[in-house]
Amino acid sequence: MIKFTATDYISVFHKLQIAPHHLMMLQENYHAPNRTLTATMMAKALGYCNYNAANLHYGKLANLVGEELGWIPISEFKLEVLVDFKKIDREWHWIMKPEVAEAIEKLGWVDDEQPKIPEEINETEPIFEGAVRRVSVNAYERNSLARKRCIQHYGYKCAVCGVVLSDVYGEIAQGFIHVHHLKQLSEINTEYKVDPIKDLRPVCPTCHAIIHLRKPSYSIEEVQKLIKY
């Protein structure tokens, strides 16, 4: 196939509105040892039921990228626009192309597991008419491994309202969910060892916002009682 540059990929990624689950797949591939993983490993990381789902969704991203680059792949090798293939022990491994890795590094996509809304802290600054309210995030680190293990255990269903966002919004919301700390980091004011099963819960963005409408925040049970079905 034609060799594309990191600049080419950056241009394409700018044009495409990358869905959260596609961004997560790129990040998983990037952070894997030697930037290499299998469809089975990808499926497990994103909570898919089997490797076929990983093949399907990563393949859809590859199709979008290939179309923007004007590259028409052989159907079974459509992922070749993003990865190189290597067969080890009768299983295909996906090795992220260096140019793709460089592109997502320059786009700043390699630090976070997926787009998420952190707790907001209002700063005590003068606000002028027409100005946008300035919001900064707290400085407490969110451990991406703890987040991943929480989702692997509970899945993508909101612990408050029970909604799976992809059921409502379709593929664009596949794999998108917030993770809520039952022990608020801003209140603990120190580092502590997170238990992904006991301390974290997956919640949709709306329920997460409602939880934080009060300080101290509402509990999951309190917000459940507020829902008017």
Helices and strands as residue ranges (DSSP letters): H 6-15, H 20-31, G 33-35, E 36-38, H 39-46, H 51-69, G 75-81, E 83-88, E 91-96, H 98-106, E 120-122, E 135-137, H 144-154, H 165-169, G 170-173, E 178-181, H 185-188, E 200-203, H 205-211, H 220-226
